[in-house]
Structures are given as C-alpha cells and as structure tokens.
Amino acid sequence: MTQIIASQKTEFAIDPVILNLLPEQGSIELQHDAAGKVHRFHTHPVDEILVIISGRLNFMWDGGERIVGAGDTIHLPAGTLHQSEALEGGAVYAIATRPPAHQAND
C-alpha cells in the first residue's frame, strides 16, 4: 500500500560534491557494499563518476589499482575495464552516469 508520511523537515544536508554530479535530467545511484563485496571486472557504455562517501574500496582498472576512501573521486570513461572490492567496514559511494563526452558533443 502506498503511504505518504508528512514531515516538518524542509532542509536536507547533501554534500555539494554529490549534488554537482546530478545530470540536467537523471539521477545518482547511492551504493552500499558490505565488506568483501566484489564487483568483478566489467565495463559500462557510459562515463561514470564515483564519489566515496565512507569506507574504503580496493579499486582496480585496466592498468592500475588503488585503495580509495572517503572524499576520493573516481572518473571512469566509458568502456574502462574495472573491478572493486569493499574492504573492512564496507563502503558507501555515489555513482553518476553520463553519456561519453565524445557523444555529448555530436
């Protein structure tokens, strides 16, 4: 059953870095990975920007590997082969997707 719960709250604190990820029309995904969660090597047909909100990830891409944590931003061009694993304590991060820059200018 659909419910609407009235609230007195009128302001929400969202980091401007996250708000800046919003496309003109679209959304941002908020991802929570428990410790040990692995997203096996894969690619996307769109550019991705990830902002780590809390926790840490072991992030691997074609040609590199790095442990990233809160405050780090990852820019992934479309087609980039990548994988991540949430480390102890897990990780929360925002993901924005956009058409590749070369397509957006066509």
C-alpha positions as CSV (number, residue, x, y, z in Angstrom):
1,M,0.0,0.0,0.0
2,T,1.3,3.5,-0.9
3,Q,1.9,5.7,2.1
4,I,2.9,9.4,2.3
5,I,4.3,10.3,5.7
6,A,4.1,14.1,6.4
7,S,7.2,15.7,7.8
8,Q,8.3,19.0,9.2
9,K,11.8,18.6,7.7
10,T,12.4,21.2,5.0
11,E,16.2,21.2,4.5
12,F,18.5,18.3,3.8
13,A,22.2,18.4,4.0
14,I,23.7,16.9,0.9
15,D,27.4,17.5,0.1
16,P,27.7,19.9,-2.8
17,V,30.2,17.5,-4.5
18,I,27.4,14.9,-4.7
19,L,24.8,17.5,-5.9
20,N,27.2,18.6,-8.7
21,L,27.1,15.0,-10.0
22,L,23.4,15.3,-10.9
23,P,22.9,15.5,-14.7
24,E,20.4,18.0,-16.0
25,Q,17.9,15.2,-16.1
26,G,18.5,12.0,-14.3
27,S,19.7,10.6,-11.0
28,I,22.6,9.5,-8.9
29,E,22.8,5.9,-7.5
30,L,23.8,5.5,-3.9
31,Q,25.6,2.2,-3.4
32,H,26.3,0.4,-0.1
33,D,28.7,-2.6,-0.3
34,A,29.3,-4.8,2.7
35,A,32.9,-5.8,3.5
36,G,34.1,-8.3,0.9
37,K,31.6,-7.4,-1.8
38,V,33.3,-7.7,-5.2
39,H,32.1,-6.2,-8.4
40,R,34.0,-8.4,-10.9
41,F,35.8,-6.9,-13.9
42,H,33.2,-5.2,-16.2
43,T,32.7,-2.2,-18.4
44,H,29.9,0.4,-19.0
45,P,28.8,2.0,-22.2
46,V,28.6,5.4,-20.3
47,D,31.1,7.5,-18.4
48,E,30.9,7.1,-14.6
49,I,31.9,9.3,-11.7
50,L,32.1,7.7,-8.3
51,V,32.4,9.7,-5.0
52,I,33.4,7.7,-2.0
53,I,31.2,8.8,1.0
54,S,32.5,6.4,3.7
55,G,34.6,3.3,4.0
56,R,37.2,2.0,1.6
57,L,37.4,0.2,-1.7
58,N,40.2,-1.7,-3.4
59,F,39.6,-0.3,-6.9
60,M,41.2,-1.9,-10.0
61,W,41.1,-0.8,-13.6
62,D,42.9,-1.8,-16.8
63,G,46.4,-0.6,-15.9
64,G,46.1,0.3,-12.2
65,E,45.0,-0.4,-8.7
66,R,44.4,1.8,-5.7
67,I,42.7,1.8,-2.3
68,V,40.2,4.7,-2.3
69,G,38.4,6.1,0.7
70,A,36.0,8.9,1.8
71,G,36.4,12.0,-0.2
72,D,38.1,10.3,-3.2
73,T,36.5,10.7,-6.7
74,I,36.9,8.2,-9.5
75,H,36.4,9.2,-13.1
76,L,35.8,6.2,-15.4
77,P,35.5,6.9,-19.1
78,A,33.0,4.6,-21.0
79,G,34.5,1.2,-21.8
80,T,37.0,1.2,-19.0
81,L,37.5,-2.3,-17.6
82,H,37.3,-2.1,-13.8
83,Q,36.6,-4.0,-10.6
84,S,36.1,-3.1,-6.9
85,E,36.1,-4.8,-3.6
86,A,34.8,-3.3,-0.4
87,L,37.3,-3.5,2.4
88,E,36.8,-4.0,6.2
89,G,33.8,-2.0,7.3
90,G,32.3,-1.8,3.8
91,A,31.8,1.3,1.7
92,V,29.2,3.8,0.7
93,Y,29.5,5.7,-2.6
94,A,27.6,7.8,-5.1
95,I,27.6,6.9,-8.8
96,A,26.6,9.2,-11.6
97,T,26.5,8.0,-15.2
98,R,26.6,10.2,-18.3
99,P,26.9,9.7,-22.0
100,P,30.5,9.7,-23.1
101,A,31.8,13.2,-23.7
102,H,32.5,12.5,-27.4
103,Q,28.8,11.5,-27.9
104,A,27.5,14.5,-25.9
105,N,29.2,16.9,-28.4
106,D,28.0,15.1,-31.5
